[in-house]
Amino acid sequence: MIQASTIAGYPSPTAFDFDVIQRQLDVHYKKTLTLMGRDGSMWGSALDPTGHALDMISLRRRQNLNEDAFTRWTTGTLLPWFDKRWPRLRKNEPRYGGPGYVAGPFLNFSFCVSTVIASTLPITSISVLFYVNSMRGRLITIGVLNILYALCFNIFTNPRRSDVFIAVST
């Protein structure tokens, strides 16, 4: 009873977790028919992402890959694109039971890109406003830069609505 209670307390996997597992199974294991019978459909598939068993639990969620929209895009879109273009660069990963990629370099890439954009956005805003002479042009430029700042804030971080409002209004 205690073990069942402990297991029931674990969280359900996120959609990102299922997506990673389903893509991994579709790409690497469907060719060799590793999972056959009932085990073959319990995880769902890329064609049927909600077709997984309903009693799944997650022992350890992959939250570091699910931080913001840009990181999700980098690991969800750029990683499969990279895999299709350069499959020979895959390394044998014992954690995955076969060839695959570690997401660390892709996370570092997303962190570097967001850091560069975060550091250049204020400098770019000041530089652009310096060259705009008319007051009307400056107001329009400030409005456009404010929208750009809000978009970057939403893409490169995981803010609440109140955070976006406070950051854009000040």
Sequence and secondary structure as in RCSB ss.txt:
>XXXX:A:sequence
MIQASTIAGYPSPTAFDFDVIQRQLDVHYKKTLTLMGRDGSMWGSALDPTGHALDMISLRRRQNLNEDAFTRWTT
GTLLPWFDKRWPRLRKNEPRYGGPGYVAGPFLNFSFCVSTVIASTLPITSISVLFYVNSMRGRLITIGVLNILYA
LCFNIFTNPRRSDVFIAVST
>XXXX:A:secstr
 HHHHHHHTS    HHHHHHHHHHIIIIITTTT S THHHHTT  SSSTT S TT   SS  GGGSSSHHHHHII
IIIHHHHHHH GGG EEETTTTEEE  SHHHHHHHHHHHHHHHHHHHHHHHHHHHH  SHHHHHHHHHHHHHHHH
HHHHHHS   HHHHHHHHH 
